[in-house]
Amino acid sequence: MRVVRAKKHLGQHFLTDEGIAQKIGETLIHRDKYDGIVEVGPGMGMMTKYVKAAYPDHELKLIELDRESVAYLGEHYSDIPVINEDFLSMNIKGLFDGQFAVIGNYPYNISSQIIFKVLENKEFIPEMTGMFQKEVAERICEGPGNKTYGVISVLIQAYYDAEYLFTVDEHVFNPPPKVKSGVLRLTRRDNPITCDHGAFRQVVKMSFNQRRKMLRKSLKSLFTPEQLTQEIFTKRPEQLSVDQFVGLVEMREDL
């Protein structure tokens, strides 16, 4: 029986626990919002069979960069299309005619990039679930007032509701990672922000580049001296909600 070797340069840690695989494979709950599902990095398909079983009416496609894994999947899941490409560099808009969900046990070394790839294609992706390094999953879901709340928290929560689902221990992987994993769910908001995304991203990133300083210092180059006297500029970035960051962008637009 063919067995795929986990490759360090691809950040592969294969899930070995059937119960956990099933639990993650059934995390998509907004199935009426899309007809397609993409599993990113299925490896040897540990989760694939549970995704297929949980959503029989949805078209499932697999995206896998590792050729050895692609060969394995072709042998064991011949009825499911396997795309041998890099999820980060491919055009995912053409995968389906309409909306689709994304699910996976995401490689730790590119998990944040995968999140931002989904964000770039948010108009096509109503829901995303899957497993990340615990620290990354917690940061994405964190709210204002916490020291792990940062750029990725704000940018994602501007468009998606983020929910931390459960923690996964190291021993259910081969090879075991050095950290715990966290499973999360992102559900596209019914009322996402409407301000310019580029301007929003700029304000958020500049604010957190100097997260220990008040906003009147970190955003000094973007606002007038008169604007900087307003109370909001006495706050630090981790104190601001998504809506307050939107307010800053709108304040700039009024200049």
Secondary structure, DSSP 8 states (H G I E B T S, - for coil): -------GGGT--EE--HHHHHHHHT----GGG-SEEEEE--TTTTTHHHHHHH-TTSEEEEE---HHHHHHHHHH-TTS-EE-S-TTTS-GGGSSSS-EEEEEE--GGGHHHHHHHHHHTTTT-SEEEEEEEHHHHHHHH--TTSTT--HHHHHHHTTEEEEEEEEE-GGGEES--SS-EEEEEEEE-SS---S-HHHHHHHHHHHHHTTTS-HHHHTTTTS-TTGGGSGGGGS-GGG--HHHHHHHHHHHHT-
